[in-house]
Amino acid sequence: MDNCSAWDYAFGLGAVNTWNAVYLPSIVSRFNELLPGFNFTQNHAHGLLYACAYETATMGSSPWCKLFTESEILDFGAQSSASPVSPQGD
């Protein structure tokens, strides 16, 4: 992508942010109800979903995935498919 001057890393971020605002708040609310005082954010939930995906891809399963419903994992997959950048931002 760095070889193409027309590539725009920001392309698609609006759609990703819009989708995140749809599916992440209910996860954050559930986590905050389960662990009052921690103050989970969308970034925390998103990070845990990445941990689920990464460990599943590298080790075949992940205990982090048990925190999420099947629908939430599918929602994350849809977001990941639309994301123009890696989780590390590059």
ZIHUWO-V321287 format. One record per helix or strand. SS is the DSSP state (2 for helix, 1 for strand). FROM is the first residue (numbers start at 0). LEN is the number of residues. Records with the same first field share a line. If there is no record, write none. Layout:
# ZIHUWO-V321287
SS: FROM-LEN / FROM-LEN
This chain:
# ZIHUWO-V321287
2: 12-22 / 41-18 / 62-5 / 69-13
